[in-house]
């Protein structure tokens, strides 16, 4: 699918990957880019820059996602491409607070469910539409220090797989963006875990946005800005036990490294 002349919605669009996506879609000739974010002022700033539309939205609340979809459909008549990009990180393991587990589940998983629930009917009626989910390489490879993050990203990936299976023959295209390090606020948190190797290969959000645009044009399910992720994923599938041993060794090396 080409982005030119399309109605595009980007959640989490006030900063980071979302902001870069909004800018890139606008420069590629989208009819309009709707920038949605909890940070209403940030969304408005990006929208004003690109000549788009801003809507404040907490994607963890279904009513607000429904209102977002309704507002765009009333204003523009349809949604062609919906980038469900908003996400958060929570560290730790089972000891993480229930409230943190619930919050990250709501944002990293249920927000995608709410988006699909409310945007799919219109797309299915037209037999055309594109859903892009920002997941993470963690959805394919897990995360050594953040169980809530790894678990929710794996669940999100599975949900988008299901959408592609269920609706791919009905004109619905689905892509999952699964980067490793990207120079955003979330990467700074990763550095506190000692994951400096992510920083070494980190991409600028604008580089990721360019790759996403090409992925949409090619209608690829997995969009991997870091090609090595495909190799890691292949190794995991080929020998799960060996891969787990390697991940344990890497975690131990990081924990043993001086701060």
N, C-alpha and C positions, 0 to 999 in steps of 0.2 A: 504494500500500500504506500502510496505517496502522501506526504503530509500536506502538500500544497492544496489550498482551498478546503481544508478539513477543519471541523470544530474539535478542538483539543482541550481536555481538562487535565491539569496536573495538580495532584495533592502534595502537600509538603513543598509547595512551590516558592516559599519565601526565601529559601537559602539552599546552599549545597547543591546536590544533584538536581533537585527539583527546580531550582532557579535556573540552572544551566539548561535543563530540558526546555523550560518555558522560553528562554531566549533562543534556543536553537530551533524550536518549532516555529517561532515567529519569523526567524530569518529564512526558514525554508518555505515560507509563503502560506502558512496556515491562515485560514479565514479569520479565526480568532483563537487566542489561547486564554483559557480561564485559569487563573492562578488561585488555588485554594490552599488555605493554611490556617492554623489556630492563631497565628500572628497576623491579625488583620492588617495592621499597618505595613508589615513586611510584604504581604501579598499585594497590597495596593501599590507599594513602591515598585515592585517588579512589573505589575500590570501597566502602570503608567509609563515605565521605561519602554515596554514592547508594544504599547498600543493595545493591550488586552483588557481583560475583565477580571476583577478581584472579588472573591467571596470568602468570608471567614467561615471556617468549618473545622470542627473537632471530629476527625474521622472515626474516633472510638464510639461515637454516638450515632446510632442508626438514623434517628430523626434528622440530624444535621446533614448526613450523607444524602438522605432522601430529598431534603430541601435543596441541597446543592444540585442534584440531578434535575429536579423540577425547575429550578430557576434557569438553568442553562437551556433546557428544552423549551421553556416558555419564550426565552429571549431569542434563541437561535433555531429552534425547531428540531434539533437533533444533537446527539453527541457521536462523533465518528471515532475518536481515539480517547480512551480514558487511561491516564497514567496514574495508577494507584501507588504512589511513591512514598507517602509518609511512613515513617518508622522510627522506633526508639530502641535504645539498648539498655539492658539490665544485666549486671554481672552476678557472679556467684553460682551456687548450685541449689540443692533442695532446701538449703537454709535461708535462701532469699525470702523476703517477706511475702505473705500471700497477696498483699495489696500490689506488690511489684510484679508478681507473676500474673495477676489479673490484668493489670494495666498494660503490660507488654503483649499479653494475649489479645486484648481488645484492639490495640493499635496495629500489631504486626500480623494478625490473622483475621479477626472479625471485621476489621475495616475493609479488607478485600472482599469478604463475604457480603457485606452491606453494599459495596459498590456493584458487585455482580447482580445482587438481588434487584437493585433499582435501575441499573443501566441496561441490563440484558434485554428486558422486554422490548424496548424500542429498537435495539439493534437486531433482535431476532425478527421483529416485524418487517424490518427493511432488508433482512438477510445480508447484513453487512455491519461490521464493527470491529474495533481492535481494543483489546485489553492488554495493557503493559503493567506488569507488577515489578516493583523494585524489591528484590529479595536480597540475596547476598551469596557470596561463595560459601558462607556458613550454612546455607540451605542444602548445599551439596556435600560439604565437608565437615560440618559441625564447628564448634568453637571450644577451644581448650580450657577457657576460664569463665565462660558465660553460658551456663545451661539454659537460662530463660531465652537468651538470644538465639542460640543454636536450635532449640526446640521449636520456637515460633517460626523461624525462617524455614525450617524443614517442613513444617505444617503449611506455610504459605506456598512453598513450591509445590507440594502435593495438591493443594487446592487449584492452583493454576493448571497443573497437569490434568486434573479432572475436567476443568472447563474446556481445555483443548480437546479432550477425548469426547466429551458430551456434545459439544457445539461446533467442533471444527468443520463438520460437513454441512453446517447451517449458515456459513458465511462469517462466522466469528473467528477472528485471528487472535492468538494469544502469544505473548512473549514474556519471559522472565529475565530480568536484568540481574546478573549474579557477579558483581565485582568483588575483588579483594580490597586492598587499600585505596581509598579515594580521599583527597585532601579536603575533608570536611570536619565539622566539630566532633563527629563520632570517632574519627581517626585519632584525635587527641586523646580520647578515652582509652583507645586500644594501646597507645604508647605507655599509658600508666600500668598496663598489664605486662610490659616488657616485650610487646610484639613489634620490635623495631624492624623486622623483616617486611612487615606490611608497609611501613613508611618508606623503605628503600625502593619499593616498586610502585608506590602510590601514584595515581594519576590525578590530573586536575579534573574537576567536574565537567569542564568544557570538553575534554577529551572523551569522557564517558558519554556525554550527550551526542557527540558526533557518531560514536559507535552505535548508540541506540537508534539514531535516525537511520543508519544503514541497516541495522537489524530489522527495523520496521519495513523498510523497502524490500528486504529479502524475505520477510515474514518468517524469521527464525524463532523457534521457541526459546532456546537458550541463547542469551546475549552475554558473551563472556569477554569483557574488556581486557582481562588478564588471561591470555591463551593457556597459560600453564595450569589453570584451574581444570581444564578439560583433561589434561594428563593426570592430575591428582585424582580426579573423579574416576578415571579409567583404572588407575591402580587400586583404588578402593573397591571397585566392583570386581576386579580380577582376583584379589586376595584380601578379603576383609580383615582376617586376623593379622596379617602382616602390616596392613595399613594401621590398624589399631595400635599395634606395638610401636610403630613409627611415631604415631601421635603421642603416645605416652612418653616416648624418649624425648621428643621435642618439648613437651610440657615440662619434663624434669630438667632439661637443659636451661629452659627459660627461668624456671624457679631458682636454679642454682647460680645463675648469672648475677654478678654484682649490680646493685642499683646505680 
